[in-house]
Amino acid sequence: MSAPAHAIHLADNLEVLRALDDESVDLIYIDPPFNTGKRQTRTRLKTVRSEDGERRGFGGHRYRSTPLGTLFFEDLHDDFLAFLEPRLREAHRVLAAHGSLYFHIDYREVHYCKVLLDGIFGRSCFLNEIIWSYDFGGRSSRRWAPKHDNILLYVKHPKRYRFDASGVDRIPYLAPGLVGPEKAARGKLPTDSWWSTIVPTSGRERTGYPTQKPLQLLRRVVLASSRPGDLVLDFFAGSGTTGAACLETDRRFLLVDDNPEALRVMARRFAERDDVRFVGFDMLREQ
């Protein structure tokens, strides 16, 4: 059997980054902890029809839910930027001259993180701020409800980066009658404002991991900013959605996370693949 094309590490991401060669990675996507100061949890439920169930659903039927387990991680750093900086400096070092970094964060830290990234990559290498909008959860009556994340896109070189949006999913025209049937059927390219639902609670894509991002989001990133055969790095891998997008689009991946719960999710998600190498997973059996 040939050497695995993909690898998943249970490790401190800074150690893995320091072991990588200069300019050896074509694309980096990271979704670090958002420093919310909270424990992020997600409980998996099995729901069945039951006459005495505690929940009422479609058609007036009642359902009973049974917890299958809870996944969590602590989302708090005393000095968030000091935690990120050495990792982002290593990310800049290992990124190829044509490479791009997508940095996914939310409104709490995005402004501080952009100043940090400007200092590492240079302001001329800031390409886009992508706004991912979604509609889920409650709405505050005391302020505008926050329903978006920010994705900062930096490139290693302001004129040598790879970007080709021609293969990404297209979006419908708001007024298709004004553009003609051919254009309307094809749709238009996305802008820097992306509307996409979160991973549905009962969807096939759901792994149960807190903060799991939708495959559509990562597929768009990977298709636009890399080519088939390229190496894509995600060193805050979480549920492994970056890896799933790479498998769909014929890219190689390197995923890193130090949370055993995340690695258990990824082990299940990629259990059927014989081309994925798992590094450090013996630690899971010791816990």
RAJO-V856464 format. One record per helix or strand of 3 or more residues. SS is the DSSP state (A for helix, B for strand). FROM is the first residue (numbers start at 1). LEN is the number of residues. If there is no record, write none. Layout:
SS&FROM&LEN / SS&FROM&LEN
//
This chain:
B&6&5 / A&13&7 / B&25&6 / B&38&12 / A&58&3 / B&62&14 / A&80&15 / B&95&11 / A&110&12 / A&123&3 / B&126&8 / B&148&8 / A&165&3 / A&176&3 / A&181&6 / B&193&3 / A&215&11 / B&231&4 / A&241&9 / B&252&6 / A&260&10 / B&276&4 / A&282&4
//
